[in-house]
Amino acid sequence: MRRLTYFFLCLMISIGIATAQTMKITGSVTSAEDQQPVIGAAIVVKGTTIGTVSDFDGRFSLDVPTDAKTIFISYVGLKTKELPVSPIMNVVLESDSKALDEVVVTAMGLTREKKALGYSLQEVKSDALTKAGQQSVATSLSGKIAGVQVTAQGGQVGASQNIVVRGNSSFGNNQPLIVVDGVPVSNDNATGSNVNLGSGLNDINPEDIESISVLKGGSAALYGMRAGNGVILITTKSGKRDKGISITYDGDITIDRIYNLPELQNKYGQGYYATEYDWKNKVATGEFVGDYQAFALDKGYAYVDGTGNGVNDGADESWGPRLDIGLKLPQYNSPVVDGVRQATPWVSCPNNVKDFFTTGYSMNHTISLAATTEKSSTRASLSFRDQKGTTPETGMKRYAMSVNTKMSFNKYIDFDLSANYIRTKSDNLPGVGYSSTNPLESILQWFGRQVDMKDLKNNYDQMDEFGKYTHYNWIQAYHANPYWVLNKNTNAYDRNRFYGKTSLFVKPTDWLKIEGRMGLDHYDSNQFSRILWSTDSPNGYFRNFDRAMTEFNADVIAYVNKNFGDWALNGLAGANHRDYQMAYMGTGADELTAEGVYTVANAHGTPYTLNDHEKRRSNSVYANASIGYKSMAYAEVSVRNDWDSTIEDAFFYPSFSGSWILTETFPGLQKGDYLNYLKLRGGWAKIGSATDPYRANAYYSLKNPSFNGVNMFYNPTTLPPTHLRPESVKTWEIGLETNMFNNRLHIDAAYYRKTTTDQIMDANVATSTGYRSMYINAGKISNKGVELQVSGDIFKNPKGFSWTATLNWAKDKSRIDELYTDPVTGQSLDAYQIASSWSVKNYAMVGKSWGTLVGNGFVYNEDGSIQVEDGMPVYEAGKEIGDVTPKWLAGFSNEFSYKNLSFGFLLDFRLGGDIYSVSQAFGMQTGIYAPTAEGNIREEGVIAGKNYMTDKVFKTADGKVNDVAVNPEDFFYNYYTICEMSVFDGSYLKLREAHITYTFPKSVLSKLKCVKAAHVSLVGTNLALLWVHKSNIAHIDPESTSTGGDDPESSVHGFNSGVGFESNAYPPSRSFGLKLGVTF
């Protein structure tokens, strides 16, 4: 990255004009830490006032007296060097740990001294992203930046991630803007046909990244109406500093195993109302006479055809007879003798679900070449990733290449190029959510605990004597064999992507630089989903979707960097043009005429067709100016004006910030080693979030299928708004940064407030208008929060041992201040639906935080006890049953090193954030989860508050403590009916990652002349879920938020759909393996 500094120096440079004979010296100044040019380094002839400063590329030229002997080269934050005069001087400055200055990437790709910033900004370097072998850029940020929440959409191959910066504050998209090398790129969380197709960030190879900066709040203001949710800036690696060529190999291979399955019971098998409690009751009432074996055979379970013609053989629940007590029953895999299915031992298969999953692996290989000459530097890389999922028959491959080059034609003109190509290919991505395409639906929500998984695997493609598939399974109603789903009902995906930029720099003077930049991001993808047979589509099904996205950005930017005595001015002014296009095409059939022929011509009935597109265009102008006085005070202002095709009017976004380094103003504060650095900062900004294309326009919709062969056009049901505005975000923050105890302790604290208004909402209108709804600007959400980063060198000794630690902690609290008031009726809206899953809604409710879960909930007595009637909890609809917003987030990393050996780990915390789990609702209702068979409740019945849910009190309406035993199957059905019972606190503590690394010493490498550097590591990620809240009775991973394929009312395709919901999410995988890095 390039250093852009304010030209203020502790020692001001007066450029003297030598009266004696002179000679010219030229050279460059670079930083040893990141091998980038140092802009603004002071070059002074010792004993004189003759000097200059390095330019934008770290270069300098100076006429010095012929008798000059020594040159001083200095820069704030780097160690000063004293060197003999030479005609060519290429100087490398080492970091000065006492100087405390850190250079970070900011908006528009500028590099700035962190001490000059008036807002919070955190940066993560390449080593921290990759040292533990994280497989995606997004997950590598978990726990490493205060105020950033990363949530994976399940543990399957290629899963996408949601990223939220400083809390949810919009009813629409809450994802930050992604910018790579100064150019915005897509981070679509694409879904289709109940398949998660991944995030755009997954395309980026972590080994190609130099650093990631996160802009929060006002720091993102230069991006205008695209900055409302923050900005993630990714800087990719460029060429090496030294002249010559180097080749680097980075690779890792990891083994992936699931590590967090819900706890399942193994006492009772498939069936209905056949527990010992049922038998005892029926015997006691005279409804049945006989032993439990006879009861189990007569009332419990006996397989005939799996559709209900036997005894409960169409049951997909585990409320059947008791296992492992010597019972024998006819089962789906029992032998048939003379047309009669024989009774075989009724035994549990405790590991059947665990046996379903396989050991996956991931292999990553990156080869990069770096070459540097006097006029250019280039880095090119090739990478390959091969991932086999822990879900059978799933996997993904990624091929990538990148080029990053910088060329200097002369001292006036430079040229940069960054280009990246990625191909992502999968023969099968697993279905997600509550869907027949998700194999977990039939083993983790509906299942028989006696089913032999290996038997299902060995016989899924069994055929009869006529060559027809038998659809061999433990049940023929509702569900297909999970191995059939994965082998015959597949989801292929293929995506090609190119993104990059080219820049031309013109430097007419040493204080002015002009850049012309063009950036492009394009991908085209194909998804082919096919079903040979399922209970939902017995005659077959297919969908073939093509998507193509192109975003083009063009910028012209002028940069200024000028000193005026004690004052330093830095700034930029620029203009941007953006074009965005997305095209969709699809074909398919809901039924096939001939089995296994997936073409439109083979469609039975009217085929499915789709042809749609969206376009948008915007123009913007922007400017930024920063002024600094000496090394103690800085002020910054930025402005941007956006014109966007989705909005009628232009919108203006200003920001202001400042910082004050008290230890520079009052040097006495630094007496001793207790306080080395103290800075106060603050800022205010207005930013925004634009809307989707065509919301402000009226247009007809073409519907499929046609009527009598004629295509039908429909009037829209949404009334086009007038003067629709983008969401507006006003935010301010204050902060403090300090270094103490000889710079061994660093603290960065921030407090912010954010108000989001003009939410774009879908409001109901009178149907007499001919419409159902209209997009409006309304609503107000307030966020306030605290962020804290504490890092320190806890222990260091001369023998080479050190221990460093970093804590990131953040708390965000949101509040819905107002929603919408109808200007005609005066009626106010108190709740607005953000998303839903089954009968639970995620609402924005006035006076509550963002995301209140609403559904069927307990009725509570006045004393706080849960009301019961005849032993069953009483419930009512429309109750507030959860808050999806976490109370706080934290990450705690530690790094230990001794000479060439290092060990590090990262703990990731979350407190709060409620989740409605569809998996838990059905897993408890169907009797497969462990709590449904704890103690003796299936033998004695459930007495709420006494032998189940003993941490709660259950009373009748008249205050009598519950003592009524109820049938366990009836009681646990409440987990579906009473949604509150399936809401759990999403708190967790995870061992997110760990590594042990050995770096080979120079003494060893010197014997291998071709090897310049090498290291080897043992790495691991997602190593353990150490703790969850006690309300998470099934021990479900709180980060799993897959929701695709839920009931028709579910919001499953929006950016907020997964927040607060879990449904059939794939369990996470623990990854551990070997990582190697070698430079030649």
N, C-alpha and C positions, 0 to 999 in steps of 0.2 A: 504494500500500500504506500501511497505517496504521503509525504509529510507536508502539511500546509500549516504554517505557524504565523503567529502575529509577530511582526518585526519589532519586538521590544526586547531588549537585552539588559542584564544587570549593568554591564559596561557598555555605554553608548559609543557607537563607532563614528568617528569623524574621519571622513575620507580626505586625506591630505594629498596635496599636489606637490610632488617632489621637485625641488629646484635643481637637484643634482642629477647626474646621469642615472637612468633607470633601466630595469630589465622586466620582462613580462613573465609572470608565473600563471599557470592554469592548472585546474584540477577539479576534483569532485569530493563531496563529503557524503558518506553513507552511514547508516546505523548498523552496528553489529548485531542488534537484536532481531531486526526483520529484514535486513539487507536492502532497505529502501532509501531513496535520497533524503538527505536532511535539508529542508528548505529553511533558510534564515540563519544558518550557522555563521558565526563571526570568524573572519580570517583577518588577523591583525599582525603587523610587523612589530616584533618585540622592541619596546623602548620608543615607539613612535605612535602617532595617531593615524598612520596610514593603514587603511583596511577596507574591507568590503563584506558583503554577505552572499551566501550561496543562493542560487536562483531556484525556480520551480523544480528543476531536475537535480538539485544538489550541486550544480556546477558553479565555478567561480573563475574569474580572471582578474589579475591585479598587477599593476606596475609598481615595482618595489625598487628602492635604491640598490645599486650594484654592490654596495658594501653591507647589505642586510644579511644577517647570519641566521636569524631564528624567526619562525612564524608560530603564533598561537592560533589554534582552531578550537572554538568553544561553542557550546549550545546548551541551553537550559535543559537539564535532565540527563545530559551525557557528560562523560569525563573529558575535561579539557586536555588537549594534546599540545606539546611543545616540540616542534620538529625543525630540522635544518632546512634552509631554503633550497628549493630544487625547481627547475623549470616546469616539471610535471609532478603534481602532488595529488595522489588519490588516497584520501584519508578515511579510515574507518574509526568511528567513535564508539567507545564502549558505554553501556548503560551505567549511570551513577545512581546507586540505590539510595543515596541521600538526597537526590534532587527531586524525587517524587513526581516527576512529570510523566504522564502517560499519554500516548497518542492513540486516538480512536477514530474509526470511520463514522462519519455523520451523514446527514441528508445529502443527496446528489453525489454520493461517493467521496465527498471531501474528507481529508484527514485533518483532525484538529487536536490541539492540546486539550486534554480532558479538563485541566484546571480552568480553561477559558470558557467552559460550557456553563450555562445557567440552568441546566435541566439534567435530569437523570438519564444516564446512558450506560449500559453494561455491554461488555464485549467478551466473547469466548473465542480463544485461539484454537488453531487447528489441532494441537496436541490434546487439548481437553475434549475435543469432539470425537477423536478417533482412538485414543489410547486403550479404551476398554472394548473396542470392537462393535460399537453400536451400528445397527444396520441401516438406519435412516437418519436424515438430518434433523427431523422434528424430534424424534425420541432422544437424540443426543443432547437436546437442550433441557430435558426434564431435570428439575432441581438445581440448575446451574445459573438461572437468572431470576432475580426477585421479581414477582408480579407476573410471571409467564406460566400459564397452565397448559400442559400438553396432555391430551387424552386420546389414547388409541381406540380405534373403532373395532375392537376385537383382536384376537390373537392369531388370525388366519394369515396366510401368505398374502402379501401386498396390501394389507389393511391401511386405510387412510388414518389421518390424525386430525383432531381439532386443536387449534392453537388460540388461546385467548390471552390478551395483554391487558392487565389492570381491570379485569372483571368484565362480565357481559353488560353491555349498555345499549343494545339495540334489539328491536323485535325481529330484525332481519339478520343479515350476515354480521357475525362478530369476528371474522377471521382477519388477521393483519395482512397488509400488502407485502408481497415478497419482491425484493429488488436484488438482482445479481449484477455486480460490477456496474452499478448505476442504472440498470435497465429493468423496469418492472416485468415480471414473468408470472404466468398463471400458476395457481395452486388449487385447481379444481379438485373437490372431493367428489369424484364422479361415481354415480351408481346407475344400475340398469338391470331390469329383470331380476331383482333381488340379489344382486351381486355388487360387492364393494370393489371398485376398480382402482382404488388407491388415490393418494394425493400427488399433486404435481411435484412437491418437494422430494418425493421418493425417487425422482429421476436424477437428482444431483448426487454425484459420488462424493461422500464425505472426504475422501483422500485428496480431492481437488480443491478443497476449501482452505483458505488462509485464515479467515476469521469471520465471525458473525457478530454483528451489532444489532441491538434491539432498541428502536426509537419508541419511547413511550410519551403519550401526551403531546405537549407543545413541541418537542424535539422533531416531530414528524410534520410540522406545519408546512414545510416547503412542498409537500405532496398534495396539499389542498384537499379536494373532496374525495381523495382515495386514502386519506390518512386517518380517518375517524377511529379505526381500530388498532392504530399503531403500524409500525413498519419494521420488517426484519431485513437487514442489509447483509448480503452475503458477498464477501470479497474472495475471489478465487486466486489460486497460486499463480505467480508469474515466474519469469526467468531468474536464474541464480545471479548472485552479485559478482563473483569472480569470473574472469574471462576463462573460456574453455567450455568443455562439454561434460556433463554428468548424467548418469542413468540411475534411476531409483526404482526399486521394486518394493511395493507394499502389498502384503497379502495376509489373509487370515482364513482359517477354516474352523467352524464352530459346530458343535453338536447341539441340537435343539430337542428338548423334551418338555412336555407339559408338566406343570408342577402345582397346579391349583384347581383341581376338580372339586365340584360341590361334594359334600359328604353324603353318601347314599346308604340306605338301610339294606340289610340282607336277611331279614327275618321273615318276610312275606313276599309271595310271588304274585303273578298275574291273576286278575279276576276282580269281582265285585263282592262286597259284603260276605266275606268268607274268613274273617279273622276268628281267633278263639273267642273274642267278645261276642261276635255274632252267633257262633255255635252255642255258647253257654246260654245266651238269652233265648234262643229258639228252643233249646232243650228245656229251659226253665218254664217257658210258656206253653210247652207241649206242641209247638209247631214242627219240631223234628225229634225223632227218636233214633238214636244210634251214636256210634263213636265218631271221633273227629275225622277219621279216614273216610267213613261213609258220608259224612257231611261235606267234606272237601270234594268228593267225587260227584255227589248229587247236587250241591248248591254252589260249590266253589269254582272248579275249573275242569273242563274236559274238552280237548281239541277235536273238532270234526273238520271244518274247512276254514277257520279263521275269520269268518264273517258274521258269526253269531248263531250259527246253527248247532253249535255244540253248547256246552255249559260255559257261558261267559267267554267263549273263545274269540269273540269280537271285542273284548275289553282291552283297552290299551293302558290300564292302570294296574297298580300293584296293591290291591286290597283283597287279594285272593288268599288261598290257604297258606299256612305256615310252612316255611322251608326247613329242611335239614332235621326233620323229626321222624323220618322213616316213611313218609307218605309216598304213594305211587299213583300217578295220574297220567292219562293220555295227553301227550304234548305234541307240538308242531313237528318236532324231529323224532318222535317215537316211531318205531318200525310198525308197518302195516302187515298183518298176517291174515290172509283170506278176507281181505277187505275190512278188517277190524283193526283200528289203531290201538296198540298195546299200551298198557300203563307202565311208565318208567319212573325211576326215582325222582322225586320232586326236591331238587337241591338248588342251593343258591350258587350264583356265579359272581363272587364279590368283586372281581376285577374286570367284569365284562366291558364296562365303559372305558376303563383305563386301557384295556387290551385293544380297543378300537383305534386308538391313536398310535402313531408310529414314531420312531426316532427320526427327526428331520435333520437337515444339515444346511449350512450356508457356506459357500466358498466365494471369496472375493480376491481378485487379482488386479493390481494396478501397476503398470509400467509407465514411467514418465521419463522424458528426456528434457534436460535443460541446457541451453546453449547461450553464451553471452560473448559479444564482441564489443568493440569500442562504440559501435553505433546501434546495437540492437541486443535484445534479450528475448528469448523464446522458451516457453515450456509447452510440451505436447504430451498427452497421456492417452493410453488405451486401457480400458478396464472391462472386466467381465465378472458378473455375479451370477451364481447358480444356486438357487434356493429350492430345497425340497421341503414341503410343509409337513407339520406334525399330523395334519389331517390326510388320510391316505389318498393317493392319486392326485395330489395337488402340488403345484410348484410354479416357479417363475424364473425366467432368465432375463438378465439385463446386459446389453452391450453398449459401451459408451466410448466416445473419443472427444478430446478437447484440445484446443490450441489457444494459447494466450501469448501474444507477441507485442513487443514495444520496439519501435524503430525511431531513430533520430536521423533525419536527412541532413540537417545542419542546425546551427544554434537557434534558428527561427521556427523550424517546422518539425513536429513529431507526429507519429502515427501509432495508434493502438488497435489491436484486433483481438477479439475474444469470440470463439466459436465452439459450440458444443452440439454433438449429435448423440441421441440415445434411442435405442430400440428396446422395448419391453415386450416380452412374449410369454404367454402362458397357455398351455393346452387345457388347463382346467383351474378355474378359481372357484372356491366353494360358495354355495348360496349362503345368504345371511338372513338373520331375523326369523320371525315365525313364518316359515314357508316350507313347502314340501321339497324345495330344492336344497334345504339345509338339513344335512343328515342328523344333526344334533336334536332336531325336533322329535325324532322317534327314539332317542336313547337317553336324553337328559331332561325331557319334560314328560313324555309318555313312553312307558316301557314296562317290561316284565323283568323283575330282578332275577329270574331263573334262566334267562335267555343266554345261550352259549354263543358269544360273539364270533369265535373262531368257526363255528358251524355256519353262521351267516356268511362269513367271508368265503368259505370254501364252496358254497353252493348258490351264490347270488345269481349266477348265470345258468342255472340248471334248466334243462329242456326235457320235455316229455317225449314219448315215442314218436310223435308226429313232427318233432323239430320246433315246437313252440316253447317259448319261455314259460316256466311255471311261476315266475315271480316269487321264488322261494323266500319266505319270511316268517317271522314269529307271529305275524298277523296279516290278514289280507284286507282288512278294512282300514281306512284312514292313512296308512303309512306304507312306504316302500322300504325294502331292504336297504340299509344305509350304504352298503357296498354297491348295490345297483345304482343308487343315486349318484355316487361318485364316479362310477365307471361308464354308465350309460346316459346319464342326464348331466351333460357337461357344459361348462362355460369357458369357451376359448376367448383369449384377448390378445390383441397385437397392436402396439402403438409405436409410432415413429415420431420423434420430436427433435426439433432444432431450435436452439436459442443462442443469441450472441449479440455482439455490438461491434461497431467500428467507429473510431474517433480520429479526427484530424485536429492537431493543435497548432496554432500559430502564435508566436511570442514576439510581438513587435518591440517590446521593451522588457527589462528585467522585472517590472512590476505588473505587467499585463499579459494575460494569456487568453486566447479565444479558442473555444472547442466547438467543433461541429460533430454531433454524435447521432448515429442511427442504430436503433435496436430492434430486434425481431424475435418473436417467440411464436413458433408454429408447431402444431401436432396434428396428426391424423390417426384415428384409431378405428379398430373394428372389433366388435364384440359379437360372438356367435353363441347363443344359448340354445340348447336343444334338449328335448325330453323324448326319449324313446317310449317310455311308459311311466305313468305315475297314477296314483289314485285320483288325483285332480285332473289329469290329462291322459286318460286310458288310450286315446287314439293318437297320441303324440302331439308335439308342439315345437315351434322354433321361433326365434327372433334373431334377426341379423341387423345390427345397428352400426352405422358409420358416423363418426363425428370428425369435424375438422375445425380447428381454432387457429386464428392468426391475430396477433397483436403487433402493431408496428408503432414505434415511437421515434420521433425525430426531435432533437434538441439543438439549440444554439446557445452557448453559454460563454459569457465573458467573466474572467476571474481577475480580481485586483488584489495586490499584496504590496502595501506601501508603508514606509516608516516616515514619521514627521517628528523628529526629536524624540521626546519621551512617549509619543503616541504612535500606535500601530493600527493601520486600517486594513481589514480584509473584507472582501465581499464578492458577490457574483450577481449577475443579471442574466436572465435567460428566457427562452420561449420554448414551448413544447407543442407538438402536434401528435395526436394519437388516433389510430384507427383500429377498431376491434371488430372481428367477424367470427361468428360461430354458425356452422351448418350441420344439420342433422338429416340423415336419411335412414330409413328402416323398412324392412320387409319381414313378413312372417306369416304363420298360420296357427290358428287355435286348435285345428284338427288336421290330421294328414290322411290322405286316401290310401297310400301305400306305406307300410311301416318302414321307418328309417330313411325316407327320402325327404331331405329338408330343403325343398324348393317351393317357390310360389306356385309353380305349375302343379304341384302335388297337394295343394291346399284343398281341404274338403270344406266347401262353402267359400265365402268371401275372404280373400287374403287380407292380412294386415299390411298397411302401407303408411309411411311417414316421410314427409319432406318439409323441413322447416329451417328457419335461419333467424339470426338476430345480428344486428349491426349497431355500432355506436361510433361516434366521432367526437373528439374534444380538442380544444385549443386552449393554451394557458400561457400566461406570462408570470414570471416570478423574479424575486430579488432578495438578496440577503446582505446585510452589512454588519460587521463586528468591529468594534473599536476597543483597544486595550491601552491602559496607561501603566507604563513600566511593567512590573510583574505582579501587580496587586489588584487591579480592577478591570473588568470587562463588561461591555454592554453589547447586546445583539438585537437586531430587528429583522424580521423577514415578512414578506408579503407575497401573496399569490392570488391571481384572478383566473377563474375557470369558466369556460363556456362549453357546455356539454349538450349533445343532441338529445339526451333523455330528459333534459330540463329546459324550460323556456328561457329563463333569465340567467344572467351572469352572477357569479358569487365570488366574494372577496374574503380572503383568509389571512389575517395578520397574526403576528406573534412577537413577543418581547421577552427578553431574558437578560439576566446579569449575574455576575459572580464577583466575590470580594475575597481575596486571600489575606486574611488577617495577619498571618505570620510574616507576610512581606511588608504590610503596613506598620506592624508593631513587632520589630525583630526581637524585642525583649521577651516575647511570649515563648521563644525557642530556647530560653536558658535551660541548660541541662538537656537531658535526653527524654524528658517526659512528653513534651509536645513539640513535634517537628513540623507539623503542617496543619493549618486550620482554614477551611474555606466555607463561606456561606453562599448560597445560590437561590435564585427564584425566577419564576417566569410565568407568563400568561399567553394563551393562544386560542385561536378559533380555527377549528378544522371541521371536516364534514365527511359524509358518506353518501355517494350518489345512489340512485335507484336503478332498477333494471330497464332495459330498452322496452319501448312501446307502452309503458304504463300511462303515459300522458296522451296517447293517441287512440282514436276509435278505428277499429278494423274488424272485418268479418273473419270468422273461423271456418275452415273447411273440415267437415266431419266425415269420418269413415265408420261404417260402410255407407254406400250410396243408397238412394231410394229409387227403385225401379230402373237402376242403371244410370241414374243421374246424380252427380255429386251434389251434396247439400252444403250451403253456406249458412252460418248462424250469426245472428247479431250477438255481440258480446254481452255477457251478463254484468260486466263491470263498467260503470259509467266513467268515461275519461275525465280526469280532474282538470281543473284550470289552475295554472300557476303552481304546479307541484314543485316543491323545493327539496333539495337534498337534506338529509339529516344534519343538524348543526350540533357541534360539540364545542363547548367552551370549557377550558381547563386551566387551572393554575396549580403551581406546586412550589414548595420551598424545600431546601435540603441543606445538608451539612456533610462535609467530608473532612476527616482528620486522620493524621498519622501520629502515632505515639510510640514511646519507648524505643527510641533510636530506629524509628520506621518499621518496627516489627509488628505493630498492630495497626490495621487500617479499618476505618468505619465509614460507611456511606449510608446516610439515612435520608429518606424523602417522605414528605407528607403531601398528598394531592387531593384536589377536589375536581370533579368533572360533572358537567351538566349537559345532558343530551336532550335536545328539543327537536321539534318538527319530525318526530318519528313517522315513518311512512306506514300507514295503517289501512287495512281493508275494512271500511265502515259500512254497515247495512244502510240501505235506502229503501224508501217505500216502493213496493213492486208496481205501483201504479205508474211509476216513471218509465217502466219497461226494462228496468235494471234491478239487480239484487244488491249491488254494493258499489262503492266508489273508493278510490284511493285518496287519502287525505293526509295532510300534515297535522299531527296532533301529538299529545303526550309529552311528558317530561320525566326523565330518569336522572337521579343524582347518584354519583359514586364518590366515595371518599375512601382513602386508604393510606396505609403506611407501608413502606418498603425499607428493608434493612439488609445491608451486606456487611458482614464482619469477617475479616481475614487476617491471618497472622502467622508469623514464624514462631511457632511455639517453642521449638528447641533447635539449637544449632551448636555444633562443637567443632573444634579444629580437626578432629579425626574423621570428619566426613559424614556424620550422622545429622539428619535434619528431619523436622516434622512441621508441616504446614497444614493449616485447616482453613476452610471457608464455610461460613453459614449464610445462606440466602433465606430470608423470611419476608412474607408479604401478607397483608390483610386488606381485603377490599370489601366494603359494605355498600350495597346498592339500595335504592329506594325509589319506588314508583310514586312520583309526586302528583301526577295527574294524567288522565287519559284523554277522553274526548267528550265534549259537551255539544249536543245537537243545537245548532243556532236557531232552529225553528221551534222545537218542543222544549228546549232548555233542559232536557234530560241528560244526565251525566253517565258515562260508561265507567263502571267500577272494576271491570275485569276484561282482559283481552287475551285471547288464546294464542300462545306462541307455538306450541306443538302438542302432540298427543300420542298416546300409545294405549290401545284398547280403551278401557273406560276411564283412564286417568288422563287428565289434561294438565299441561304446563301453562299456567296463567301468569300474566302481569297484572297484579292487583294493587289498586291505589293504597298507599300506606305500607305495602309489603316490599320485600326485596325482589329482584329480578328472578322469576322462576318459582312460583308457588304451585306445588302439586295439589290437585283437587280431584277428589273421587269419593267413593263410598268409605265412610269412616265410622269408628266406634261412637256410640252414644255414651257420654260420661255423666255419672251422677254428680250431685253438687259437691260431694267430698272428693271428687277426682277419680273414683273407682269406675271401672267399665261395667256398664249395665248389661245384665243377662236376663234371659227369659227362657225357662225350661232348660237351663244349662248352656244355652247358646248365646253368644254375644249379640247385642242389638246394634244395628247400624242404620245410618241414614246417608242419603246422597248429598253431594255438593260440599263435603267437608274439606277443610284444609289439612292435608295429611303429610306435607313435607316441604322443605325449602332446599332447592338444588344448589344454592350458592355455598361454597366452602367457607368456613370461618377463617381459616388461614392456610397457607402453603409454605413449605420449607424444604430446603435441601442442605445437607451437611456433608461436605467432602473432606477427606483427609489424604495426605500424601506423605509417605515416609520414604526416606532414601538413605542409603549407606554406600558411599563410594559409587560403584557402578550398578548397584541394585536398588530398585524402588518398588514400593507397594502402595496402592491407593484404593480407596473405595468411596462410594457415594450412597448416602441414605436419603430417601425421598419420603416426605411426610405430607399428609393432607388431613386436616381436621374438619369434619362436617361435609355437607353436600349430600342431601338425601337422594336416593335412587329408588324408583319403582321398578322392580324386577319381575318381568313376565315369566322368566325361568323359575323364580322362586314361587310365584303364584301357582303355576301348573305343577311344578315338582312337588309341592306340598299337597296340592289337591289330589294328585294322582298317586300319592303315597310312596314315591321313590326316594324322597329326601330323608336323611337320617332322623331328623326330629320327629317324624311321623311314627316312629317305632321305638322311641326312647322309653326307658323304664318299662312299665307294664301297661302302657295306655292301650295297646291293641288287645290286651287280655282282660283289662278291667274297665276300659272306657276312659274318656277324657273328662276330668273335673277341672275346669278352667280355674287357675289360681291355686290349685292344690297339687296336682301331679303334672301340670303343664302350664307354661307361662307363670311360673311361681313368683317372678319378680313383680307381678301386677296383682291388683286386687279386683275381683269380680263380685258384684253384688246385684241383687234384684232391685227394681225400682223402689221398693219399700225398705231397702237397706239391709236385707238379709244376705250374709256371705254365701256365695255359691257353694253348694255341696251336691249338685246333680251331675251324675255321670251320663255322658252322651256317647253315641256311637262314634268311634274315631273317624270313620270315613265321612260321616256327616259333618263333624267338627272341622276337619281339615279342608273341606270344600269351601270354608269361609275364606281361605287364603286367596281364592279367585274372586269370590263375591265381595268380601270386605277388603278393598284395595289397600287400606292402611296396614293390614297384616303383612303385605308384601313390599312395604317400603322400609328400607334400612339406611342407616347412617353410613355414608361412603368414606368414612375415615380409614386411613391405612398408614402403615409404616413399611417401606420396602427397602431391601438391599438392591439398589438400582443397578450398580455396576461395580466391578473390582478388577484389578490387574496386578500382576507381578512382572516387572520388566528388568531385563539385564541388558545393559549397554556395553558393548565390547570396548575395552580400553584401546587407546592409540598404540600402546606397546604390542598388543596382539595384532591389530590391523596392519601395523607397519610391516609385518612379515608377509602380509598378503598385499602385494603392491597395487593390485587393481581395486581393492576395497577401501573406500574412504570412511564409511561409517556403517554400523550395523547394530541392530538390537533385536531381541526376541522376547515375547511376552506370553504369559498365560492370562487369558482374558475371560470375563464372564459378564453377562447382562441379565437383568430380571432374575437375580439369583434366588430371592426369597421374599415371600409376602410374610413379613414378621408379625404383623398385628393387624386385625380389623376390629371394628366395633362389635360389641356383643349382639346388637340387633341384626347383624349379618349372620344369621343362623346357619346358612348353607356355605359360608366361607367363600362367597363369590368375589372374584376380583373386582373391586370398585371401579377400576379403570376401564372395564369392558362395557361398552355402550352401544353395541350393535342393535339397530332397530329396524333395518330394512325388512319389508315383507310382512308387517303387522297388519292389523285389521284395516278395512278400507278407509276409516276415518283418521288413521295415523298420519302424522306429518313425517314421512320417512326420507324425503329427498332434500330437505332444507338444511342449512348449516346449523340450525339449532335443534334438529330432530333428535339427536342422540343425547342431549343434555338432560340428565335426570332420569333416563330410561335405560333398561337393559333387557334384551330379549334374545335368548338362544346365542349369546355371544360365545365365540370360540375361546377356550381357556388360554391363558398366556403360556409362553414357552420360556424355560430356563435355558440360556445359551452359554456354553463354555467351550473354550478351544485354545488355539495357538495363533499368535500373530507374529509376523516377521517383517522387518524393514532393513533393506540393504541399499547403500548408495555406492556406485562405482565411479 
